[in-house]
Amino acid sequence: MPDRNLEFGKFGAQGVKGHEAVAAQLDRLAGFVATPVTAHRGLMARLRYLTRTDHARAAARDAGLTVTDRTLKAWLEGKRQPTAQNLDRIEAAYRTVRRANVARHLLARLNRQGRGTRVEFHPLNQSQVPRPLQRVIDYRTMNVRRWDRIVQAWSAGDDAALDDVWVNDVVVDLGSQWGEYEYVTAIGFAA
């Protein structure tokens, strides 16, 4: 079994860690608001999402948005604008709450009652690697049946746990060449 890559990119290979590509794909499936938080429309959409119910407000407070109700009301009415630091807090709280809200539904769709979801591994980009040092890495697919720990780590925002689960529960099932897929161009799946 190969070890983890210690000097990725030393000869010019390009890619991202597999768990980062999985997190990005799960974020796309979660359906975040596309308008940036710095735009008025994006700010209002996030604030409405975080304040529409008492449960949402409590989740936003737990996620780090600790401003007073008076301040939130002023932001929603447009009387005041949040500072750059508060915009970052609003974005972080929104992403945390949205992930927690969609995790259960996304998990059910990915597990598909035990049938799992087909995952595509797009190999890393070796176009900048000198020809004699390039490896033959094929496009691979596999069916992932256990998404529980992956979605749990993603919704918690724990990169280390997501990396550990992705490598130890999924990538090693690719066989003896699993180390070739630690870094990838993209990971594709749909739910």
Buried (B, 14 or more C-beta within 10 A) or exposed (E): EEEEBEEBEEEEBBBBBBBBBBBEBBBEBBEBBEBEBEEEEBBBBBBEBBBEEEEBBEBBEEBEBEBEEEEBEBBBEEEEEBEEEBBEBBBBBBBBBBBBBBBEEBBEBBBEEEEBBEBBBBBBBBEEBEEEEBEEBEEBEBEBEEBEBBBBBBBBBEBEBBBBBBBEBBBBEBEEEBBBBBBBBBBEBEB
